[in-house]
Amino acid sequence: MNVIEVKNLAKEFQIKQKRAGLKNGLAFLLRPEYKNIKAVDDLSFSVSRGELLAFIGPNGAGKSTTIKMLTGILFPSSGHINVLGFDPTKERQKLAYNIGSVFGQKPQLWYHLPAIDTYNLLARIYELDQREYKKHLAFLVEAFEIGDLLNTPVRKLSLGQRMRCEIAASLIHKPKIIFLDEPTIGLDVVAKQHIREVIKYLNEKEKVTIFLTSHDAGDIESLAKRTIIVNFGKIIFDGPTDTLKKNYIKSKIVELVTEDPIENFQFSGGTIIEKGKFDIKVELDISKNSIDKLLSFAVENFNIKDINIFDPPLEEIIADIYRAQKL
Amino acid sequence: MNGVYALKIIKYFEVAKINYFNSLAYVINALSRSGVVVIRIWIFAQLYRITYAASGAEEIGGLTVAMVVWSLMMTQSFQSSGRPPVSEIIDEEVKSGALAYSINRPYSYILFHLSGYLGRSTSSLFINLLIGSAASLILVGPVKITLFGILFGAILMIFGRLLDFLISFIIGLAAFWIEDTTAIAWIYSKGQMVFGGIILPIALFPDYLQKIAEFLPFSQLFYSAARLIVSFDMELFHKFILIQFFWIAFFAALAYFIFKKGLKYVTINGG
């Protein structure tokens, strides 16, 4: 069953264009010029209940605009949106009771107060039954391991602790869908890992549908089974995250460790990334040459001790896709 | 059904409460504001003593020196009692797009900010009044304050705050159409200074100017309540509350209209 349905969604912004110089400045005052920017252009997709979807794209691709339209924050210029049976443009407040959102750059916790105060306030704002709320809060506290943080003013929490508390805040009213916009932005490796575990837990155990945007390929790789990539407001990929890797991999990384020193290594299609005395890392363009041939070449020319073959990091694959779009 | 309405009212009460506690994090600020009020009261006490002595009058416009100083202490206390800079906050929310996140929550945006305004300004209001009253007592002695004066003055003060909120809210919303609203906020603050009884009680104005000033919204923000507390007059209360209702109705309608119109212009940076 689909919980999000988007058809031919578009959003156009009008941006004022001001030219330099006094004369142009005065002319601008009398007759301002506008430029139309298509932030989202004819998007269509759907999300099933319980899905964990990564919605990614470079800066300005239109992903945040899309999330904001899905949550009723922005009105689309055209197209249709249905989220949990509601039209966000007309039933924004009703929808608000059923969805949660975490915008990494827009905290909802009160800075000078302990997180528990914000939770209590949110419980009132969402008009929750106080007994039900206390029960659910106890569950969130345990799941997010924030028991020790509840009574500490938010300003004294680390970024990672704050983000765990933020996500818990967005779940106070038991939303069916949660929109996470850059939830791991600025976090260190350990904190990122913790947030990822929390997100995974919500999706797998609590069956919450998760719509995630992130610039962090690690988030996508470790969390999302499905990925949508947008660029210039259009969908350029929509499918399983695994397929994304398989379809777009244009190179392989081959690491060789040898018994003898490596003096010279030249192989058509291969680019040396790292080189030591007894080891070498080569990126092979698989459109120009094959792994088989590279391995045969290595065995014939060197006394091989160890061989490792990797896929390039997802980050690079995505960057390649973005670059290909620009060309 | 009553339960549903109760839940809706409680949420705004909670918003006021959390703002109240959040503002307690700035106790030093509240005390420094009270310090400023005390310094001003001291200056006013010297100034009006000399002015009254020069004119040879005991009372001007029905007010003695002590009444003038107490009234100024109250208007100053009401005005500087940690009122959040609503116009700045709304201006910033409009420009940054943060407003869009707020309107997405299940509450009324206007009532949310009104509750916040009331919650935030309450904590230091009492500190200001307490310290200001002590300073006034030492500087000019007591004035006769009646229970009716306090009661009806408090009513005018609450509506005055509502009026101040609405005007500031509208100024902030102007950011939908103009680049910088600080110029309007500046005019509003100077209007308060001249016609709001902040440095000169309106009772001391010439008759014709007094009539004009009393009808302007500026005098109904903080002055009307202070004036009634230092010298209670039921007729004056009726007059002031009618003027307040008129302006509240006018600005509430305007705020609602501008807000609805402005929502169509909501854009968010970083989309």
Interface residues (C-beta under 8 A of the other chain):
Chain A: F13 A39 G62 S64 T65 K68 T71 G72 I73 L74 F75 R92 Q93 A96 Y97 S101 F103 Q105 K106 W110 Y111 H112 L113 D117 T118 N120 L121 R124 I125 Y126 E127 P153
Chain B: V4 L7 K8 I10 K11 E14 V15 I18 F21 N22 A25 A98 A100 Y101 I103 N104 R105 P106 Y107 K264 V266 T267 I268 G270 G271
